[in-house]
Amino acid sequence: MTKSPRPDGEGTSRLSRRTLFAGATTVGALAAAATVLPRVAEEAPAAEVKPAPVKGGGYSLTAHVKQYYQTTRI
């Protein structure tokens, strides 16, 4: 009987090249799936509602509104 080139106790690992590549493939597939799946967005806090002005003031004739009115004239 010929002797093994390895001493007893060494090389008895269950991790073979096939299981190493299978594990790496599984990890790669999971990473690809995680990047493709949509993310769950956190709810943004609700914007504070400003109270309505007591004496109007909701509409103001500003410079950009005046410019718009000038562009709509025929």
VEXVEXLUM-298444 format. One record per residue (C-alpha): residue in three letters; z, x negated, y negated. Coordinates in nm, 2 decimals, padded with zeros to 4 digits. Example, Ala and Ser with C-alpha at 12.3 -4.5 7.8 and 13.67 -1.06 7.14 Angstrom:
NODE resn      Z      X      Y
NODE  Ala  00.78 -01.23  00.45
NODE  Ser  00.71 -01.37  00.11
//
This chain:
NODE resn      Z      X      Y
NODE  Met  00.00  00.00  00.00
NODE  Thr -00.09 -00.13 -00.35
NODE  Lys  00.16 -00.14 -00.63
NODE  Ser  00.11  00.07 -00.94
NODE  Pro  00.06 -00.14 -01.26
NODE  Arg  00.34  00.05 -01.42
NODE  Pro  00.70  00.01 -01.33
NODE  Asp  00.89  00.31 -01.20
NODE  Gly  00.99  00.56 -01.47
NODE  Glu  00.71  00.48 -01.71
NODE  Gly  00.40  00.69 -01.74
NODE  Thr  00.55  01.00 -01.58
NODE  Ser  00.50  01.19 -01.90
NODE  Arg  00.36  01.54 -01.87
NODE  Leu  00.16  01.49 -02.19
NODE  Ser -00.19  01.42 -02.08
NODE  Arg -00.50  01.38 -02.30
NODE  Arg -00.61  01.73 -02.21
NODE  Thr -00.28  01.90 -02.32
NODE  Leu -00.28  01.69 -02.64
NODE  Phe -00.63  01.80 -02.74
NODE  Ala -00.55  02.16 -02.64
NODE  Gly -00.24  02.15 -02.86
NODE  Ala -00.43  02.00 -03.15
NODE  Thr -00.70  02.26 -03.12
NODE  Thr -00.44  02.54 -03.12
NODE  Val -00.28  02.40 -03.43
NODE  Gly -00.62  02.37 -03.60
NODE  Ala -00.71  02.73 -03.51
NODE  Leu -00.38  02.86 -03.65
NODE  Ala -00.42  02.66 -03.97
NODE  Ala -00.78  02.80 -04.01
NODE  Ala -00.66  03.15 -03.95
NODE  Ala -00.37  03.11 -04.20
NODE  Thr -00.62  03.01 -04.47
NODE  Val -00.85  03.30 -04.40
NODE  Leu -00.58  03.58 -04.40
NODE  Pro -00.52  03.75 -04.73
NODE  Arg -00.20  03.66 -04.91
NODE  Val  00.06  03.92 -05.00
NODE  Ala  00.10  03.91 -05.37
NODE  Glu  00.44  03.95 -05.51
NODE  Glu  00.49  04.25 -05.74
NODE  Ala  00.47  04.16 -06.10
NODE  Pro  00.76  04.29 -06.31
NODE  Ala  00.67  04.61 -06.50
NODE  Ala  00.58  04.56 -06.86
NODE  Glu  00.83  04.69 -07.10
NODE  Val  00.71  05.01 -07.26
NODE  Lys  00.75  05.00 -07.64
NODE  Pro  00.88  05.31 -07.80
NODE  Ala  00.63  05.51 -08.01
NODE  Pro  00.65  05.44 -08.39
NODE  Val  00.83  05.72 -08.58
NODE  Lys  00.59  05.74 -08.87
NODE  Gly  00.26  05.68 -08.70
NODE  Gly  00.14  05.32 -08.71
NODE  Gly -00.03  05.34 -08.37
NODE  Tyr -00.38  05.28 -08.52
NODE  Ser -00.45  05.02 -08.79
NODE  Leu -00.78  04.94 -08.95
NODE  Thr -00.80  04.56 -08.90
NODE  Ala -01.08  04.32 -08.97
NODE  His -01.22  04.33 -08.62
NODE  Val -01.22  04.71 -08.62
NODE  Lys -01.41  04.71 -08.95
NODE  Gln -01.66  04.46 -08.81
NODE  Tyr -01.72  04.69 -08.51
NODE  Tyr -01.78  04.99 -08.74
NODE  Gln -02.04  04.79 -08.93
NODE  Thr -02.22  04.70 -08.61
NODE  Thr -02.24  05.07 -08.51
NODE  Arg -02.41  05.18 -08.84
NODE  Ile -02.78  05.28 -08.81
//
